[in-house]
């Protein structure tokens, strides 16, 4: 949308759309498109839109967010039940809960409090209240069913058919889930709506894989939650806010910084640090904003204690923290009792940071696949480039393994892709890098930071620093024995159908056709189950019966949603197993100490 509208709470959008008459609901998508072309003026916390020469629409957002239906006012004759208010809410960004507030220090550390880092696979046993029941409450069961029905309707329609009305139903289900104590599925539902709007608005940030993953999480969580208990239920419920536990004094060494730019309107920077034992901690500054905030986030002061360090400086220096509080994901708290001062840092090839690169790559991948932070610390030699659907990526040799290194973010304001393009001009260069595992059948990772090509004692944050041609060494010969990456297994035959359904809905798989060839091909490669899932997906999509008068009856949405969810879950798990096999890792085993 071209309008600069304040975020609107999901419940507000759902209530306004529900209040429309059936006739107005049919015109809502056209109303949203028309409203996007109208002039608007921002005056403090109020945005005024000229609907026409005689009618104006106002959105009042005290604190930056529209939190009630009364805050959207229209001057037309049909107000307050007019189309304009619902269209404005549907066109505005979706308001999300505020990021974690500054934690207050706990005066008495509990005896069993242990430091938790991003790099450890530790369940969040403190996310739920001690009085939280071990089985879903009736309200949670009802909220999960409502969420499943709303998500199934979105899957049935696809992105083209999932207009403002279906989006509002999903937002209503998200609001119900949140007040029922299900923040995880509520957040996933909001992510689905955000991706739907990006797809329908031709936003360059839209990624079909992200929509598919979010939709799979919503349907999977809603399907599993009613029958889950104990720790599984706690994980499916999620946590609305990360708890912070005391962690005493910490001596941290900066690793790197990365920009944050989300499709939901948040931006900033996150700096990764490590202690002397190699445990990872993050310092985060993420607030509502756009690309400008992400680009400039590294030059903002770190919000811990009285330190004057910026994120860029911390990534190359150190930090001494007293009275530290840490969340289960390794995020450092910034409460009033926390004190922090600048300390000396360490280069990547010096202790204690060098031990991060000493862990075998297979063990690092196992850690990432079993719930870790996903970071990989690798020594690589650049060998060339390879073309993918999303663009070129680097090929590198990592202990005899051919690795693909891709850009971590595609936004043109961030220098990831430009830096990768320059690095591709220096084959044979040896680098120590930090990357994030990208689960796929081939060894693939998203490049976050790397040695400076001419100065191994320095490093570059590839999402914030820009390489120059003068930074590159003279081209060297690629190592002997480097070979192109192997062809992928034919699982894409099923994955493609999963993505097509998420994009175009059930009807794209209901067209007459024969999937037997694809099923047989999958079977020949040992994917007989994938072939069966593909057949069931096509069968469920085409399953339309007629009544006694020969008229088509409504399709069985639940059968198609179950078939799609099974196929999506299968491809995710097989991709995970193939990823582990490609790296020589075992996803079922924890990393060796």
Steps between C-alpha positions, in 0.01 A plus 500: 500500500620850420318652798701577811252351745562413866486133603154373591435232762374171349184505712408845364526387139302183571220687676464764229487241221253283691270800539463542125194379316548212251470747213774724638726203572499416129623852426765511773801405287407763243462750783848421629651549153313828451608631837867438419488763228349777713708783653574487871647738758662411832453739791667364812314184600224555243494406133234659279402351164292685242255231383345752260442875484243490780600203712805459723619202700704531819716246681600592855803310626605620847829330569536415131237222481125494433359291784121555478234525233403846626846623401406466129239760406335576170289797391281317247126447541531125567746539788570334735397187301660620178747330271766768544587417862544130428701577186736728693556236767561234235750723317699589810790295639414246766591606852696242693563476874781726605844338512613372835497778754805590703517231769531591864781327689397227740643567844550134601642266236349156523746222588424307185527797265742412221624714215331421171645596166366519150727216402354248747205277432320568826121483528329813624357347815446842650279636224178378653346599828541248786121472511471427126303173461667199341216459252341758267213695650161500324568857383834395351341205322235728355760759400712233330200372304404853392858561391511176303174584320618853416839378373336220298278758332809706409668189358186420301496847345874560446657844498281632219179397675603579858383859503426731789205295625693174539794693643269654760371157597856383554576813704191438711618146563844637592347740752293221652806277521706769670244573771460123548869463580630384161750768394699275266218418262372858522836634383514246217152602384601867491804398295272322251286812458811715456628269227157493331493879485854509365407248229183683398681834502791373286742587782858404405549373857241226445639146511277203417715272718435724801125498440507121468699462822271732696187330370647159580577614856146632551330186371746265670478669838119523488482132402735375773402723790165341607665162558830617651607500865794592717814647339360456149198710592721767658700523178184524289355768722816708482587797716367853461809644665844358561583458870839619618709311754793640702840403361742686726807652337594436138815569299394516136690528172337652191448270202302687235189714443215440259219731390139405566229594249171313525191495282292593805657847532782447751863594442826547684813303578605197703857453622625152582753447778662198667644432843821315580320161480362573154139558606321754285308808614326773303449872549196616309358834390190422292205740488234603247675644196610447143819456296650823630489375857653168399787669314568744784444252782868410527592857592252524787621460857461162664212510748670327793611687811682827444724382217556738211591224255312478173401163354772533237761566770378219724530249215877566506551573871395343828255559784516439873152463647398478865154414626425349159160358415460263206197366314472133396600606147820663625385862479662725760261707710541872552331550835581771749727268700720403205844661475725475195836652403718469193773235506760372260384275218658209317559420135329199350829309482580565867368332810231482622319564168716259300340205681173572318669401172666195662171309535454253212266624232276194528451566872414864430237393248357246747470778757324726249255227397411406859383844608819704519556853380581383146842669486790324330866597547686385190839520330443509125677556170301683232476304176247685282130563462188304416168632372184434699140611452551783750830612344867408502664368813859421591649155474759417764703201606464413870725207591424330170127582515359720222300769677261762367512840674199723432401852602327517839258773384404626155397857583703740281566732796708227663838418341479120527459428131747767386763354732439148371537627144841648583617189684410289197774688310768356731502120455762321704467742793501330839258647751375433849125568494187501713190373323149385586394151396242495222348148514494355149604177326831666410752654744378860507536789744424873517819706528497749790861602569846419369869569543627809326657355181823696552512511880418172680511681835193706404153392394212645301131498592370430151155645567644831621851548353561543127794336333700691241700365209816614678415264787531193278824307464645403164305208352637162600448160346203306630600183687533186294216257524224761533191385320156641433233421754307180428148496366219513752285200583160513325320600820436831322216322319305496827638826641395686185139384546506604865616850400255521211209421730610765751524754219205421273274294725332164457379569148853495350530132594144416402553542126482176304840341472701192575739507797586132457826577316622720784394242758684223315812715471493569874461128563800414284716728719375338821232761579196271483333685787548830316329347197204391712474847654510660156219273377289576808561874462376496140208272591392724789523809278283344228249341737170666409170311525152597383164504669190319377432784256847477345630816660855514637510495878764697690844342503626319808739766627609290797611209283706727277651682800598168661655376175693823450620507862623141474689579179647822642611330821652211304704728275623697801618187681657344190678828423631497855627142465653567158665812637655301784619233257651761267705643788584159646300578815239308699198720582384257768816531708619795709840646412803354669648706783 
